[in-house]
Amino acid sequence: MADHPLKVSITDAMKDALRARDKARLSALRLVLAELKKVEVDERIDLPEDRIISILDKMIKQRRDSVKQYTDGGRPELADAEAAEITVIQEFMPKALSEEEITSIVNAAIAAEGAASMQDMGKVMNAVRPQLAGCADMAVVSQLVKKQLS
């Protein structure tokens, strides 16, 4: 079972944070590696690169939700800690696509699928999901698809 470059870079970053005694960064990276290891052990697989990216994306979404809840609850110190974890995790995500790039991918998928109405939204989303995973917020993509199909 060979480790993928993304997992190796996360492990190397954790070692660097350990040497630099950067406790916040080290903690965030350990959380990431623990989550990856948990999925590998639970499913008895070696995680492919795209699955690692989807796990990181899920972790970012969870932390964004936590930031909102902590902010609403008047706990700015906890919100700041979650925001710092988001920053660390985002370092390992692919470069985010611009709105124009996302629109072009969505339009190409609509044309390729022959989508004409909202009933075809599932087909379009299934077509764009592999191309946009980790590079775009899928909620934004979903809104764009709805707008194009309505």
C-alpha positions in Angstrom: 0.0 0.0 0.0 1.8 3.1 -1.3 0.9 6.5 0.2 -0.3 9.1 -2.2 1.6 12.3 -2.7 -1.1 14.4 -0.9 -1.0 12.2 2.2 2.8 12.3 2.1 2.8 16.1 1.9 0.4 16.2 4.9 2.6 13.9 6.9 5.7 16.0 6.0 3.9 19.2 7.0 3.0 17.6 10.4 6.7 16.7 10.9 7.7 20.2 10.1 5.1 21.6 12.5 6.4 19.2 15.2 10.0 20.5 14.6 8.8 24.1 14.7 6.8 23.5 17.8 3.7 25.0 16.1 1.1 23.5 18.3 -2.0 24.8 16.5 -0.8 23.7 13.1 0.4 20.4 14.5 -3.0 19.8 16.1 -4.9 20.5 12.8 -2.6 18.2 10.8 -2.9 15.4 13.3 -6.7 15.7 13.1 -6.5 15.4 9.3 -4.2 12.4 9.4 -6.4 10.8 12.1 -9.5 11.2 9.9 -7.7 9.8 6.9 -6.5 6.8 8.9 -10.0 6.3 10.4 -11.5 6.0 6.9 -8.7 3.7 5.7 -9.1 1.4 8.7 -12.9 1.4 8.6 -13.1 0.6 4.9 -9.9 -1.4 4.7 -8.7 0.5 1.7 -5.8 2.7 0.7 -7.4 6.1 0.0 -7.1 7.4 -3.5 -6.2 11.0 -4.1 -9.7 12.1 -5.0 -11.2 10.5 -1.8 -8.6 12.3 0.3 -9.7 15.6 -1.3 -13.3 14.9 -0.6 -12.5 14.1 3.1 -10.6 17.3 3.4 -13.5 19.2 1.8 -15.9 17.6 4.3 -13.6 18.6 7.2 -13.6 22.2 5.9 -17.4 22.3 5.7 -17.7 21.0 9.3 -15.3 23.6 10.6 -17.2 26.4 8.7 -20.4 25.3 10.4 -18.6 25.3 13.7 -17.2 28.8 13.1 -20.8 30.0 12.5 -22.2 28.3 15.6 -19.4 29.6 17.8 -19.7 33.1 16.4 -23.5 33.0 16.9 -22.9 31.7 20.5 -20.5 34.4 21.4 -17.4 32.2 21.6 -15.0 34.1 19.3 -11.9 32.3 20.7 -13.3 28.9 19.6 -14.4 30.3 16.2 -10.8 31.6 15.7 -9.4 28.1 16.5 -11.7 26.5 13.9 -10.9 29.2 11.3 -7.2 28.5 11.9 -7.8 24.8 11.2 -9.6 25.7 8.0 -6.6 27.6 6.8 -4.3 24.7 7.5 -6.6 22.2 5.7 -7.1 24.4 2.7 -3.3 24.4 2.0 -3.7 20.8 0.8 -6.8 21.4 -1.4 -6.6 22.0 -5.1 -6.6 25.5 -6.4 -10.2 26.9 -6.4 -11.7 27.5 -9.8 -13.0 30.9 -10.8 -16.7 31.5 -11.4 -16.1 31.7 -15.2 -14.3 28.3 -15.2 -17.1 26.7 -13.1 -19.8 28.2 -15.5 -17.9 26.9 -18.5 -17.7 23.3 -17.0 -21.5 23.5 -16.1 -22.5 24.7 -19.5 -20.4 21.9 -21.2 -22.0 19.3 -19.0 -25.5 20.6 -19.8 -24.7 20.4 -23.5 -23.2 16.9 -23.2 -26.1 15.6 -21.2 -28.7 17.3 -23.4 -30.3 18.7 -20.3 -33.3 21.0 -20.9 -35.2 21.2 -17.6 -34.8 20.8 -13.8 -35.6 17.1 -14.2 -32.1 16.7 -15.7 -30.3 18.4 -12.8 -29.2 15.1 -11.2 -27.5 14.0 -14.5 -25.7 17.4 -14.8 -24.6 17.3 -11.2 -23.2 13.8 -11.6 -21.3 14.9 -14.7 -19.7 17.9 -13.1 -19.0 16.5 -9.6 -15.8 14.6 -10.5 -14.4 17.7 -12.3 -15.2 20.1 -9.6 -14.6 18.1 -6.4 -12.5 20.1 -4.1 -12.1 22.9 -6.5 -15.6 24.5 -6.0 -18.3 24.7 -3.4 -20.9 22.2 -4.7 -23.7 24.3 -3.1 -22.7 27.2 -5.4 -22.4 24.8 -8.4 -25.9 23.4 -7.6 -27.3 27.0 -7.6 -25.6 27.7 -10.9 -27.0 24.5 -12.5 -30.5 25.4 -11.2 -30.2 28.9 -12.7 -29.0 27.5 -16.1 -31.8 24.9 -16.3 -34.7 27.1 -15.2 
